Amino acid sequence: MNRDGQDACLKIKNDQMKLFDVYPRFDVEIEKADGVYLWDKQNRKYLDLYGGHGVISIGHTHPVYTAILKKQLDKMVFYSNSVYLPIQEKFAEKLTEFSGYKDYSLFMCNSGAEANENALKLASFHTGKKKVIAFKGSFHGRTSAALAVTDNQKISAPINRDGFLVCFLDLNRLDQFNQAVKGNDVCGVIVEGIQGVGGLDAPSISFLKQISKICRQKGILLILDEIQSGYGRTGKFFAHQFAGIKPDIITMAKGMGNGFPMGGLLIQPEIKSWHGMLGTTFGGNPLACAAGLAVLEVMKQDNLLENVSEINRYLIDELKEIPEVKQIKGKGLMLGVAFDFPIREMRKELLYQHQILTGSSSNPNLLRILPPLSITRKQILEFPIALKNVLSGLTRNKQI
Ligand SMILES: Cc1ncc(COP(=O)(O)O)c(C=O)c1O
């Protein structure tokens, strides 16, 4: 999308291969980043309230992160899982400290979809069954099983259809859930800690507690997709920890590597592994582990979980003062700001007039906010100030 609202042409020369054009892009060319800011080719500075789909957890190019990555780069970039890699154990030790999942095991992969793909496979291996319960509004990725449990027909190709037994339920409807598990044919239930792409709806604490109990009774594996809602984004390490439940499998990615591609699964101890059961060439590579270690190191050193809760309270207080804001959804720094009109124009104004990058979701009236967890009060305050300014302009021009 360019500054006039047209789809921007990719800036390519005639004698060069094109990028496969699948992304609607804003008309900005980002060249560098630091903390919560991005800079474009013209050296204009942007406030990043989107973190590149919620990936940037500790802030862009944090000096501790880049130093640890550079050191590992000089030492060793890659070896496969055919040998022991001590840095994997070091990462697992650190992740235990943060997540509290001492008796679980860790499987590392490269992306969110791959994490969910493996989680669903494990549920089927473990139970010998194949029906999965997912929820309306879900997004779990674009690969085969992950896509099958994603509630979006539009991104599903003919090859993806009809191969999986999936039952989509309304979130927080225990009656539907009880009905769906009656047949004793369900291997797993997959649910996001908070729905990201779907528009910030979440399973309630009581719903999570109830389904966790039913899953345990029936031998169904509960898979918590914490790919977006995890890694401190809500103020707890995982969003499901607000409910005090322990899922069977937790999937992670996004904030885990702060931009270095990295995903993972935490797997409860009753699920037994065997050689060849899961596998990956790149998953758990030393450079990814170094990125993962750096993220956790900075989270601790900079007290990022406390910062998330503090900034959440501050921002909500500010947003509540704006009459056009009809609802604030989500937790911590995974927030949806709801209006009673489409936010498309507002997002463009925020970007092109105020240099603030925000996110959207499948709800056209909802702005999605996923800033780096390191953002300060002074930095986030730029957002409500700009929002008020944009809203008054839109009202003047009768666009809302
Ligand atoms: C909740 C959730 N699960 C899974 C994914 C897929 O992750 P990836 O794009 O790394 O495959 C996403 C991506 O947005 C997500 O938000």
Ligand as a Chemical Component Dictionary entry (heavy atoms), coordinates in Angstrom:
data_LIG
# 
_chem_comp.id                   LIG 
_chem_comp.type                 NON-POLYMER 
_chem_comp.pdbx_formal_charge   0 
_chem_comp.three_letter_code    LIG 
# 
loop_
_chem_comp_atom.comp_id 
_chem_comp_atom.atom_id 
_chem_comp_atom.alt_atom_id 
_chem_comp_atom.type_symbol 
_chem_comp_atom.charge 
_chem_comp_atom.model_Cartn_x 
_chem_comp_atom.model_Cartn_y 
_chem_comp_atom.model_Cartn_z 
_chem_comp_atom.pdbx_ordinal 
LIG C1 C1 C 0 -0.629 -17.942 17.115 1  
LIG C2 C2 C 0 0.220  -18.260 15.921 2  
LIG N1 N1 N 0 0.528  -19.529 15.659 3  
LIG C3 C3 C 0 1.295  -19.857 14.595 4  
LIG C4 C4 C 0 1.796  -18.904 13.750 5  
LIG C5 C5 C 0 2.649  -19.296 12.575 6  
LIG O1 O1 O 0 3.967  -18.905 12.793 7  
LIG P1 P1 P 0 5.014  -18.828 11.581 8  
LIG O2 O2 O 0 4.594  -17.700 10.709 9  
LIG O3 O3 O 0 6.337  -18.621 12.261 10 
LIG O4 O4 O 0 4.940  -20.145 10.872 11 
LIG C6 C6 C 0 1.481  -17.565 13.984 12 
LIG C7 C7 C 0 1.965  -16.507 13.077 13 
LIG O5 O5 O 0 1.483  -15.409 13.038 14 
LIG C8 C8 C 0 0.671  -17.232 15.100 15 
LIG O6 O6 O 0 0.333  -15.976 15.361 16 
# 
loop_
_chem_comp_bond.comp_id 
_chem_comp_bond.atom_id_1 
_chem_comp_bond.atom_id_2 
_chem_comp_bond.value_order 
_chem_comp_bond.pdbx_ordinal 
LIG C1 C2 SING 1  
LIG C2 N1 SING 2  
LIG C2 C8 DOUB 3  
LIG N1 C3 DOUB 4  
LIG C3 C4 SING 5  
LIG C4 C5 SING 6  
LIG C4 C6 DOUB 7  
LIG C5 O1 SING 8  
LIG O1 P1 SING 9  
LIG P1 O2 DOUB 10 
LIG P1 O3 SING 11 
LIG P1 O4 SING 12 
LIG C6 C7 SING 13 
LIG C6 C8 SING 14 
LIG C7 O5 DOUB 15 
LIG C8 O6 SING 16 
# 
